[in-house]
Amino acid sequence: MFQDSRSVERDVKLTADVCVVGGGAAGITLATAFAKSGINTCVIEAGGMGIDVGTQALYRGRVTGGTLAHNYLVTSRLRQFGGTTNHWGGHTLPINAHVFGHRPGVPGGEWPFPKSELDPYYERAAVFLGAKKPYQIDASESADTSFLKVTNYPIEHLRVGQVYRETLEQAASVRVLLFGNVVEFETARDGGRLRAVRVATLGGNRFSVSARVFVLATGAIENARLLLQPSRTSPRGIGNEHDLVGRYFMEHLYLLPGLAVRTSGKWPRFTALAPGLQARHQLSDVGLHLRDPPQKPDELSRAMLSAARVLDGFARKPDLYRAVLYGEVLPNRNNRVQLATERDELGQLRCDLRFEISDVDWRNLQETQRVAAGIVGERGWGRLRLVETPSPFGIGNHHMGTTRMNPNPRLGVVDGWCRVHSLSNLFIAGSSVFPSTGLANPTFTLVALAYRLADHLIQGIQQRAFNST
C-alpha cells in the first residue's frame, strides 16, 4: 500500500523486516522482490508521484571542478517515486566482462566478483525493465581481436514507478511512504548495527522506522550525503571510518562532434575496442557510436563525403554519421561528495560535489579514437574524423561511485554483498557501489545488483541471520 508520510501519526515508531530508503529503480526492484516473498517491507520515498517543487529543491547544493553545470544536482535527479527513470533515455546494456577484472589502464577499478556472477540477475533485470529481447549471456563475445561487440537491449521509455505502482499497491506486505525524508540514522550503542531511521516531512511531521535490515537506495549522490550527515549517535556520519564515503564519484563522458563516413555495412553502429587493445594501450572502456547525421551537412561534412568517394572508389553516396565517443572516467578519490555548510529546509547539510576530468581521461578518449580510426581505415569500413581538442563534450548524467565495493574496508565502503563494512545490517543498493563503470549506462547493472542483493537478504531473513530490533 501507499501512504503519505505527512499523514503518519507524529512520533510513531513503525517496524518492518526490511526498510528500503529510496523509491527509484533499485528501491522498487528490491520492494517487488520482497513482496513476492511476503517479507514485511517499508519503502521510504522522499517525493510523491510527480514533481513537487519544494521537495525537488532539497537537491540544491554546490558544484565545483569546472566540469558540471551549476544546477547539475537539481536537473540530473528527480526526487519522486520512480526516481530518474521518470526522465531517462532507456538505454540498457550490461557492463562488459573485462571491466570486472584487473585492467592496466584503470587502477583500483576491480570488482569483487566476475560478470558471470551477475549474468542470471541481468536476465531478471531485462524482464523487469521490459527489454524487447531476452538477455544473452555471451552476446558481447567476439572473435574480433580489435573491436568488442556492444549489445544494447532496447526498451520503451519505461517509467519504473508507473509500471510497478499497482504491484506495490496490492502487496499486503509492502508499505510505501511518500514525501518521507530520512534525516538521521540511529545506531545501537556499540555502533555496529542500525536500529532505526528518523523520518521528517517538509510540513514538520516526524516519526521513525525500525527494521532488522536497512537498504539505502537513494542514488550515488544522496547515498553519500545521507551517510555523511552527523547525528547524535554518529557525529562523523556512518560507514566513513576510512574517509571513503563520497569519494570516487564517477560520470560518463561524451566527446562530440566527430564525423564518420561509413562505406561498408561491416562497420557496426555501436562498438568499442577489444579488451586486449584496451590493455595494450592502457585505455579505459570507451565506445564509439555512429549516430544519425546532421540534416544539413556543413562544408566539412561535404568534403569528407567527397574525399571518401575518391579514396574508396565509391560512385554511390557513402553514409555520413556523427561519431560520438562515450565512456568511463577513471576512479579518482578527489572527485567526491562532501557536505556543504548550508542547511536545507529539513536542517540537513546540503551537498558539495566536486568533479573534474583529468588529463588521463581526455587522453583515453583521444587515443581510443586514434586507434579506432586506424583500424576502420585499414579494414576499408570508412573514414573517421579525429577530434583534436577536448571540447565540446557532454556528460551522461549518470551518478556512480561514492560507496564503492571492495572486500577490504580500507579500500571500499561496502563489501561484495553491498553491506557497509562497519554495520551488520545496513546495505547499499544502486550505482554508488560501482568500483568502476565501463561504458555502459548504469541502470541495467544497478537493477541486476538489486536482484542479487534481494536474494541475499531474503535468504538471510528467512534463516534469521540478522538480529531483531
Secondary structure, DSSP 8 states (H G I E B T S, - for coil): -EEEGGGS-TT-EEEEEEEEE--SHHHHHHHHHHHHTT--EEEE-SS-SS--HHHHGGG-EEEESSSS-TTHHHHT---STTGGGGS---------GGGGS--TTSTT---SS-GGGTHHHHHHHHHHTT-SS---TTTT--S-SSEEE----------HHHHHHHHHHS-TTEEEEET-EEEEEEE-TTSSSEEEEEEE-TTS-EEEEEEEEEEE-S-HHHHHHHHH---SS-TT-SS-TTS-TTBS-B-EEEEEEEEEEE--TTS-SEEEE-HHHHHHTT---EEEEEE---SS--HHHHHHHHHHHHHHT-SS--EEEEEEEEEE----TTSEEEEEEEE-TTS-EEEEEE----HHHHHHHHHHHHHHHHHHHHTTSEEE----SS-SEEE----B-SS-B-SSTTT-SB-TTSBBTT-TTEEE-SGGG-S---SS-SHHHHHHHHHHHHHHHHHHHHTT-S---
